[in-house]
Amino acid sequence: MPDEELLTVPEVMARLRLGRSKVYDLIRSRRLPSVTIDRSRRIPASAVREFISHRLAEAA
């Protein structure tokens, strides 16, 4: 995973079209994995893709 793109919370908000509170709720509930670097929260782009795929599979 050395070339993994890490997204900020605002970037995830834009990609998922969700509010800040909802994104942090997904992180807290471990439905959206994240890492903390110093005091900054980062979400792997692959985690966002997997979250979307999982939601699509649930809807089918």
C-alpha positions as CSV (number, residue, x, y, z in Angstrom):
1,M,0.0,0.0,0.0
2,P,2.9,2.4,-0.4
3,D,1.2,4.3,-3.3
4,E,-2.1,4.5,-1.5
5,E,-3.8,7.9,-1.9
6,L,-4.9,9.3,1.4
7,L,-7.9,11.7,1.4
8,T,-8.8,14.4,3.9
9,V,-12.3,14.5,5.5
10,P,-13.4,17.4,3.2
11,E,-12.3,15.3,0.2
12,V,-14.3,12.3,1.4
13,M,-17.3,14.6,2.1
14,A,-17.2,15.8,-1.5
15,R,-16.8,12.3,-3.0
16,L,-19.7,10.9,-1.0
17,R,-21.8,14.1,-0.9
18,L,-22.1,13.8,2.8
19,G,-21.7,16.2,5.7
20,R,-18.8,16.4,8.1
21,S,-20.7,14.8,10.9
22,K,-21.8,11.8,8.8
23,V,-18.2,11.2,7.6
24,Y,-16.9,11.2,11.2
25,D,-19.8,9.0,12.2
26,L,-18.8,6.5,9.6
27,I,-15.2,6.7,10.9
28,R,-16.3,6.2,14.5
29,S,-18.5,3.3,13.7
30,R,-15.5,1.7,11.7
31,R,-17.6,1.5,8.5
32,L,-15.0,3.8,6.9
33,P,-11.4,3.0,8.0
34,S,-9.0,5.9,8.6
35,V,-5.6,6.7,9.9
36,T,-4.4,9.6,12.1
37,I,-1.2,11.3,11.1
38,D,-0.2,13.7,13.9
39,R,-3.6,15.4,14.4
40,S,-4.9,14.9,10.9
41,R,-7.4,12.2,9.9
42,R,-6.8,10.6,6.6
43,I,-9.0,8.0,4.7
44,P,-7.5,5.7,2.1
45,A,-9.1,6.2,-1.3
46,S,-9.5,2.4,-1.5
47,A,-11.6,2.5,1.7
48,V,-14.0,5.0,0.1
49,R,-14.3,2.8,-3.0
50,E,-14.9,-0.3,-0.9
51,F,-17.5,1.6,1.2
52,I,-19.4,2.5,-2.0
53,S,-19.1,-1.0,-3.4
54,H,-20.5,-2.5,-0.2
55,R,-23.4,0.0,-0.2
56,L,-24.2,-0.9,-3.8
57,A,-24.1,-4.6,-3.0
58,E,-26.5,-4.1,0.0
59,A,-28.9,-2.2,-2.3
60,A,-29.0,-4.9,-4.9
